[in-house]
């Protein structure tokens, strides 16, 4: 029997996410993205299908590189307008019992003291079912809106991220001891001051005296996701991530990243399997292969090529407006999303991409594979990817939202269950327990564990 497969839904609170133009399809309901019922109903559907989590991406600016402005992305609804995903988590938790919610927040633009309280609050309100996708961001438009002339250089953003994690680990793991909340009606003591510690952090980027504001939650530190595939991002992930998300169009490409992660984990003193690895896939499923292929062909007529190029420009910082679309893409140094550009230019020596081919490819499903077929065909392909790429699961995007997710739950989840390979969360588990199969807190060999009150030298 194949190894168990975990599933997350890859979503964003926008009208057009990974398949620009498909919001125009008559079966698409993405226009409801600003309605709470859209998201609570989706979470309930995914939970019924055995999904471990719903993964909410986020950006803090417009995609305004293509053509030198944001016109194409606005016309196509490409990740704009966009809502704040952290605000929906409590509602999703209240509407479900088992599914976790991973949400993106940027270490470049969020202050660690405030982020620490927000995630502790969300972890309390979700009974330990929240995860944090740690990103350094990649848009100049976000930097300008948040007081900078441009975003900091790529590796400097990770330098800041290293210190950022020191701060939040001190707040989550070391500032308030277990047992600090006494709530003793007889003595009149609610919090034992001797078990609450200042963190007195003073570094290059942050000065945070502390202590933490919120009492420790079930997980203390939320389940930690990371999605960077650049060399600097992979190094950061080996120290901090518990789950990693890759985007690649072939098993060979993703396997290269996976093997690097496993080596890096061991070099950092962690076990090679300390991290669960997910890769993106888009599934188009119907009762038969022929019906699924007909769906895929139908979707092609709604593709928006300009919006796809705007999406690419936003990811990479490279403006393809006015270029010869049939010339091969070339790698250029950029302070944007380096792994997104390198995916199409230099990581696979067997494939040369033109701008036209790239735009067509990402128009349905973004940068991952598109799997089309019957439930059996889809399950076979998911198993092949899990085996050849050595991944633990998939972040699944939907072409038609939420119909694609509903089709998957109706058709593919039963097939995976029949095969005994769907790794489903259980009621009462934290997100960390459901994904890692261990306890609710950080593993002892994780970098953050060194900041626990019984290990760290934190002044009172």
N, C-alpha and C positions, 0 to 999 in steps of 0.2 A: 504494500500500500504506500502511496506517496505521502510525503509529510503534510501535516495540516497547513491550511492556507488561511491567513487572516485577511479581512476586508475592511477598508475604510472608504467612505465616499469622499471624493475630492470636490469641494464646493467653494463658492464665493458669493457674497451678498451683492450681486451685480446682475444686470440683464443679459450680458454676454460674457462667458468665462473662457472656456478652452476651444469653443467652436464658433468663431465669429460669423455672424450672418444667420445662424440657425434659429435665432429667436423669432425669425419671420415665419417659421414653419407653423402650419395651422394646429399642430398638436402640442406645440411648445407653450409652457405656462410661465416662462421666465419673467414676464411682465409683473407677476405677483411677488417678485423678490422682496418688496418692501412690506409685505403682509406677514404678520407673525404666524398665522395659520399655515402659510406655505412651508415654513421651516419646522414647525411642530409636527405637521402631518408627514413631512419627509423623514424626520427623525424616527417617528413611529414605524413608518414603512421599512426603513433600514434596519431598525432593531428587530422587526419580525423576520427579516431576512438573514439574521445572524451576523450583521456587521459589527465589528469591534468598535468602530468610531466613525464620526463625521469630522472631516478635516477642513476647517474654514481658512482659506487663504486671505491675505489682505495686502494692500499697497496704500501709500500715503500721498500719492500724486497722480496726475494724468499721464497717459502715454502720449508724449508730445514730441517725439523725435522724428517720426516719419513726416517728411515734407516741412519740417521745422515748426510744426504746430500740432495741436490736438484735434484738428478738424475730423480726420479720418476715424480716430478712435471714438469721438463723440457721435458721429453719424452712425457708426456701427455698434454703439453701445458697448465698446470693448472695455470691460472692467471699469466702466463709468456710466452713470453715477454709481457710487459705492457706499455701503453702510458700514458702521462699526460692528465687527463680528462679536466682540466680547459681550455686547449688551444682550445678545440673544441666548447666551449659554444657560442662564438660570431657567428660562422658559423651556428650553430643550430638555433640561434635566428634570423639570417638573412633569413633563409630558411622557417621560420614559423611565425605565428602571435599570437598564443594563448598558446601553451604548455610551461610550465616552465621547467627549468633544475636544478636539485639538484646535487651538486657535493661534494665529500668527500675531506676534508683537515684536516690534523692532528695538534692538538694543542701541541703535544709532540715535533714535529720536524719543524713546521713552525713558523717563528717569527711573532707576532701579528701585528707589524707595517706594514710589507710587505703584510701580508694576508689582512689586512683591506683595503689597497689601491687596491689590486687585485680584491676583491669582489665588491668594489664600482665601479671600472671600468667595471666589467662584468655586474653589475646591470644597469649602464648607457647604455651600448651597447646592452642590451637585453630589454630595456624599462621596467625594473623592474621584469624580469622573472627569476631571479636566486635564488637558495637556497643553503644553506651550511649544509652539513651533518657533524656535529662536532664529531670527533673521537679522542681517545687518543692513538690509534694504539696498536698492540699486538704482533709484531714480533721482536725477538732478531736480526734477520738478518737485519731488517731496522735500529735498533739501532747501530749495528756495522758499517753499511755503512755511518751512519751520526755522527760518532765520539765517540760513547759510546761502552763500552765493552759488555753491555747488556741493555735491556730496564729498565727504572725505575719501581719500584714495582707498582702494579695495582692501589692501592689507592693514592699513591703519584702522579701518572699521573693525577688523578682527582683533587688533590690539586693544581697542576700546571694549570689544566684546569680552575678552579675557578678564579684564578688570571688572566689568559689569557682572559677570558670573560670580566673581569673588564676593561682591556686595550682596547679591541675592542669596547666595549660599549662606553667608553669615546671618542674614535676616531670617531665612527659612529654617536653617538647621541648627544655628548656634545661639540665637538671641534669647529665645524663650524655651526653657527646659520642659520636658514632660513632667507633669505634676505641678507646674507653676500655677495653674488655675485651680484654686482650692475650693472656692465657693462655699465656705464653712459658715453656716448661719449662726452657729453657737459662738464662734470667736469673732465673727464679723469681718473675716479676712476673705476677700475674693481672689486676689492675686498675691502670691508669695514673692515679695520683692527680691529675696535672695536668689530666686530662680529665673530672674529676668536680667539680661545682660545688655549693656551698650555694645555696639560693634566697633565704634571709634575707627571707622575706615577713613584713611587719608591716602589718596593715590593721585595718579596723573590726571585722571578724568573726573573722579568723584570724591567728595568729602561727605560722609554719612555717619554721624555719631550714633544713631539708633536710640533706643532699641526698636525692634519690630513693633508695628502697631497692632497687628492681628494675631490672635492666639493660633498655635499650630493646628493645621487641618489634618485630615486622615493621611494624606500623602506627604505633608509638609511641603516638599518641593513637588510641583506638578510633573507629570510624565513629560520628559524632555525630548522633543523632536528637533531635527535639524535637516536642512535640505541642500546645503552647499556642496558642490562637487569639484570646486577648484582645489588645488593643493592646500591652500590655507584653510579652506572650509573643511576639507577632510581631516586635517590635523585638529581643528577645533572640535569637530564631531567626535573624534576618538577620545577626547578628554571629557566631553560634556553630554553627548547624545545618549539616549536610551533607545530611540527609534530614529531611523534615517530614511529619507524619502529621495529617490532618484528619478530622473526623467530621461529615458533613453529609448531610441527606436529599435534597438536590437539586443538580444540576449548577450551577445559578445561585448557590446559597449557597456551594458550595466554590470556584467560580470567583472569587467576590469575595475570598475569602481568598488564593487563588493570585495574583491580580493585585496585591494588597497586598504579598505577599512579594516578588514580582519587583521592584516599585518600591523596597521597602526594601533589597533586596540591592544595587541600583545606588547608592542613597544611602550605603550603608556601604562603597562602593568595591569591591564584588564584582560578578561578571558576573551577569546576570539568570538564567542557567541554572546557576549554581553549586550549586544545591540540587535534589535530586530530591524530588518531592512525591508522597505516597501518600494515598489516601483510603480510608476503610473501606467494605466491602461485604460482604453476606452472600449466599451463593449456595446455592440449592436446585435441584439439577439431576437430571434423569432422561433416559432415552432419548428421550422425547417430551415436548412441552409439556404434554399432558394428564396424563401420569404425574407430572410435576413439580408441577403444580397440585394433584393429589390428595395428594402428600406435604405440601405447604404446608397444605392444609386439615386433614390429619391432625394436624399439629403444633399447630394452633390449640387443640385440646382439652386440651393439656398446659400451656398458658400459666398462669402464677401472677401475677395482677394485683397482689396485695399485695407480692410480692417485687419486681415491677417498680417500684412506688412507693417501696420501700425503696432500690432501686438509684438512682432519680432523686434521692431525698433525700440519699443519700451523695455523689452527684456535685455537687449544687448547694447543699447546706446548707438546703434549703427543705422543710419538713414539710407534706405534703399530707394527713395523717391528719385525717379529719373535715370536709374541705372539700367544697363542692359540686363533684362531678367534672365537671359539665357547664358550669361557668363558665370563661371564657377564662383561661389562665395569664397572669400578670403578672410583669414583670421586677422584681426587688428586688436591691439591692446585697448582695453576699455575699462573704465571704473564701474561699469554696470554689472550685469549678470554674466560672469565670465564663462560658467559652464554651459549656459544656453548657446553662446556663440561657438564655443569650441566643439559642441556636439555636432554642429553642421559643417565644421571646417577642418578639423585636424585630428579628432579622436579615432576616426574610423578610416584607415588608409584604403579600404576596399570601396569606399563610396565617395563620389564627388557630387556635391549638391550645387545646383543653380538656384538663383533667387526664385525663379518660377516654380521649381520643384519643391523648394522649401515652403513657399507660401501655400501651395496646394496641400502639402503634407500637414502643416499645422492648422489648416482651416477646419479640419475635423479631428478633434482630440488633442490638439497641442503637440507636445514633443514626444509622446509615448506611442506605443503600438495601438492600432485599431483592430480589434478582434471581432470578426463578423461570422455568425453562424447560428446553428441550433444549440440548445443547451448542452448537448454532448460535445459538439465541436468546440464551444467556448470553454467548457471544463477541461477538455483535452489540452487546449492551448494555454490555459492558466497553469495547468500542471507542468507543461513543457517549460514555460517561462520560469516557474518556481525552481525546477530542477536545473536548467541550463544556466540561469543567472544567479542561482543560489540565493534567492530572495525568500522572505518569510510571508510575504503577502503583497497586496496591491492597493494603491489609492486609485479608485475607479472614478473616471469622469463620465459625464452623460452628455450626449449630443443634443438630445431633446429632453428638456428638464421640466418636471421630474419623471417624465414617461420612461426615459431610459433606465432610471433607477428602479422604477416600478416593474418594468419588464425583467430586469435582472433578478429581483426578489421573487417574482412569480415563476420564472423559468430556470434560472441558473442556480439559485440557492438550494432548491430541492435536489438538483442533480449533484451538487457538492455534498449535501447531506447524505444522499444515497451512497456516495462513494466513501463516506466517512472521513472527509478531509476538510470540512468547514470548521475552523477554530472559532467557536462562539463564546462571547462573554457570558458570565453567570450572574444572576442577581446577587447583590451584596459585594461584588468585587469592585475594587478601585480600578481606574484605568490602567495603572501600572501592573496590577495583578493580572488583569485580563490580557495585556499585551506581552508581558515578560514572564508570566507564569510563576512569579515569586511573591515576596511580601509587598506591602503597600508603600514602603519607604525606599529610598535610594539604597542600592547595593553597597556593601562595605568597601568594594574596590572602586567605587565611583569617586571622582574628584570632589564632589560636594560633600561626601561623607566625612572628609577631613575637617570640615568646619563645624561638626557637631559639638555641642556644649561640653561633652565629656572628653573631647579630643583637642579642641581649639583653646587657645589662650585668649579668652575674651574678658576684658576687664569688667568689673561690676559697675 
